[in-house]
């Protein structure tokens, strides 16, 4: 079984490879005034496969959130392309909504790394 941290770093690395966008883990710092950014976090595990009284394989789950002012932001496709080409990640687009408080469009994905 590969380590939990190795699986988390798969997501970190594919997001940090994106061009022209700030990427944050857990939350955007308050002092940062970006109006276009990604926040991601791991939040637990999904299916675990057990054998010999121990966990043999574990899937790590989490979320990726894109915040943008751009109506048809190409970053959406860039994120999904990165997730698709990783070879280790299953994912789904959970929601897209406009947030009145921030005046930003919020795209949200969930992921699982095996």
N, C-alpha and C positions, 0 to 999 in steps of 0.2 A: 504494500500500500504506500503510495506517495504521501508526503506530509501535507497537512492542512495548509501550512504556510506556502508550500510550493504551489498548491492549487489557487490560493488567494493571489499569489503573484502573477499567475496567468492572466487574470483580469487586469491587475495593475499595469502589467507590461503592454497589453494590447491597447489599453486606453491611453497610456503615455506615448504610444507610437502615433496617435492621431495628431494631425497638423493643425495649427492655428486655433487651438482651444485650450483653456485652462482646465486641468483635471484635479479634483480634490477627493480625498478619502474621508468618509464619514460626513464632513460638512465643509461649507465654504467659510473661510475666515471672515469675521465681521468687517475687518478693515478693507477687504477686497471689494472693489466696486464693479466687478465684471458683470455684464449683462448677457453674457453667453459663456456657459461653462457646464462641466460635467461633474456630478458628485456620485460616487459609488461606495458601496459597502457590502461586506459579507454579513449574513444574518443568521446563519445556522447550517444545518445539514438536512438533506432530503433523505433519500434512500441510503441505507447502509446495508452492506452484505456481510453477514457474519458466518464464521466457521471456526471450529476448534475453540469455542468459547471466547472469541475475540472478534473485533471488527476487522474484516479483511479488505473492504473497499468502502469508501465514504464519499458521498457527493456533497460539495459545499455550495450553498445557495446564497443569493444576495440580490441587490438591485443596482441598476444604473439609471441615473436621471440626467437628462439634458434639459437645460434651461436656456431659452433663446428668445430674441425679439424678431428673428427672421421667420417669416411665414412659411416658406418652403425651404427650410434649412437643409442643405446637402449633408450636414453633419449626421443627420439621421441615417442616411445610407452608409456613411463612413463607419459609424458605430456598428451597424448590422453587418457590413462586410467584414469588419474586424472580428466580430463574434463568429461569423460563418467560417472564416479561414483559420481560426485558432486550432481546430481539430479536437478540442477538449471540452467545448462549451455547448450546452443546449440552452436555449433562451426563448423568450416570447415577449412581444410588445404588449404591455398591460394596459396602458392608458395614454391618452394625449388630451391635455386640457389647457385652457387659457386661465391664468391666475390674475384676478383683478387686483389683488394687493400689490403684486410685483410688476404687473403689466408684461409678464413673460409667458411664453408657451412652454409647457412642461411635458416632455416625453418621458415615459417610465418603462423600463424593461426589467424582467426578472431573469436570473441566470442560474445555472447549475453547472459546476465543474466536477467531472468525474476523475 
